[in-house]
Amino acid sequence: MDTSKLTNETVKKAFDAWQSGDSKTFLSLFTADATMTDDGNPRNFQGYVKDACGKEIFLTIDTVTNDGKDIKGNFKAGQWGTFPVFFKFHQNADGKFYKLDIGQAN
């Protein structure tokens, strides 16, 4: 997959870790108290990463916006099928992510 659209280096590291199932590296890019939402609903961040990292993956990167922190693309989500999703990374001044918003993209 062409990841040249990923312009934020930390997002690229997170993306590569996610795709390869490296949850340890993925989590290391987030604060210890990171949170997430899934379609706007709060979700257990650590649990989601443990269950989905490397199993639910992007098939394409269609758009990257917000200084490289928002990704939209086609996503294979296990039993739920394949559909467009977004990942929105929220980054603090130290470069760590403190929140991840995911959901179905329009």
N, C-alpha and C positions, 0 to 999 in steps of 0.2 A: 504494500500500500504506500502511496506517495504521502509522506508526512511533511513535505516542504511547506505546506500551508501553516504549520504549527510554528508560529513566530515567537511565542513565549517559551524560553528554554525550560523553565520549570514545568510548564504544562506539557511540553514534549516529553520530558522525563517521566511524568505521571502517565501520560498516554502510552508510552512504550512499556512501562511497567504493567499497566492495566492489561494491555493486549497480550503480554507474555505470561501473565499470571503471577507476577512478582509482587505479591501483596505487601511484603516487607518494605521494598523500595517505595511502592505507592504510598503506604502509610507514613513513611519517613518524611515525605514532602508536606505533610499536614501537621498542624498543631495537635497537641495531646488531647485537647478538648474540642476537636473539629466536629461540626454538625453537618447534617444533610437534609435535603427535602427530595421527595420523589413525587412528581406531579403536584408540587405545592404542599405535600403532607410531610411532616417530620418523620424521619426514619432513623433507625439505629445505624450510624455510620460504620462502626467497626464490624457489625454483623453483616451489613450489605457487602462490604469489601471482602470479607471472609467467604461469603457465599457466591459472589458473582465475578470477582477478579479473575480474568483469564478464561472464564466460562461464557460470560456474556461480553461480546466484543463488537467493536466498530468494524463494519465491512467497507465503509467509505467515509471520507471526510469531505463534506459538501461545502460548508462555510465555516470560517473562523473570523470572529469579530471581537470587539471589546479588548483591544490590545493583546489579542491572542488567547484570551481567557475563556471565551465561549466557543464551543465546538458543536456543530450540527452535522449529523450524518446518518447513514443507514446502519442499524444496530441489530445484531442477532441476540435475542434475549431468551435463549433456552426454550422452555415450554410455552412462552408467550409469543414466540414467533419473531419475525423480522419486520422492523418498522423504523421510521425516522425518529431520532431522539436528539436531545441536547444535553451537554454537560457544561455547566457554568461554574468555573473555579473562582473563588473569592480569595484574594491574596493580600496578606498584611504587609506592612512596611519592611519586615524582615525577610520577605520572599516566601514565607510559608503560607499554605492554604489553610483557612480557618473554616471554610464552608464549601460544600459541593451541592449544587442544585442539579437534579437530573429530571428528565421527563420526556413525554412524547412531544415531538416537534410538529408544527403545522406546515 
